[in-house]
Amino acid sequence: RSETTAIRLSNIANMILFAAKVYASIRSGSLAIIASTLDSLLDLLSGFILWFTAFSMQTPNPYQYPIGKKRMQPLGILVFASVMATLGLQIILESVRTLASDDIEFNLTKEQEKWVVGIMLSVTLVKLLLVVYCRSFTNDIVKAYAQDHFFDVITNSIGLIAALLANYFSDWMDPVGAIILALYTIRTWSLTVLENVNSLVGRSAAPEYLQKLTYLCWNHHKAVRHIDTVRAYTFGSHYFVEVDIVLPASMPLQQAHDLGENLQEKL
């Protein structure tokens, strides 16, 4: 129950803090803060896609999807990551255009500065508290949220620092900060794309995983004479496993069938 509370708390905080950062982006017009807000948008949309694809996979339809919907999750992430990479590229192009123009002007009034600093510091502080809270759990999903909150602390800090430096020292620092954050976003999602492409194309499982399968097959029954093939490759978020075992030639077909079916259930 406490782990579920941590996940729900993280999701609610992400939505509220995203709305606050949108307001800060509108008030300041800072490209760096807009890039930081884009990163928060990624968190919300990726969470929604993971929830939607998980829900879809739990409602099988053997007539329309005879082999299941295991590839829906990586496919959804690929589409989403492509859109986010395009948005990141758009921010880079806008920042470069701003740098290339001669009339770079970035001036915050005292009231705007007070709102922006207050919102961004509050968001960063809340994220920092969520990092400490989520890291106290052993659940992998909650730990993933903790890592995500930690990255948000970094991006929020960079966005705020770039906006303040541009306001007090030189205008070009704001688009440069935006470029740094956009490159970070594109790099992060490019690695995610590569990981999910492997899930779709059927990459072989790790040798340790294949060893476990071989051990399971060999110790399944004393009648197993030889293991001819052990193959496991990615099938969406799962593995598709193929195994060929050799049984005695004199074994009755019914017994061989039952033995093989029991092994299939174990796998």
ABEGO torsion letter per residue (X at the ends): XAAAAAAAAAAAAAAAAAAAAAAAAAAAGBAAAAAAAAAAAAAAAAAAAAAAAAAAAABBBAAABAAEAAAAAAAAAAAAAAAAAAAAAAAAAAAAAAAABABBBBBBBAAAAAAAAAAAAAAAAAAAAAAAAAAABABAAAAAAAAAAAAAAAAAAAAAAAAAAAAAABAAAAAAAAAAAAAAAAAAAAAAAAAAAAAAAGBBBBAAAAAAAAAAAAAABAABABBABBBBBBBEABBBBBBBBBBBAABBAAAAAAAAAAAAAAX
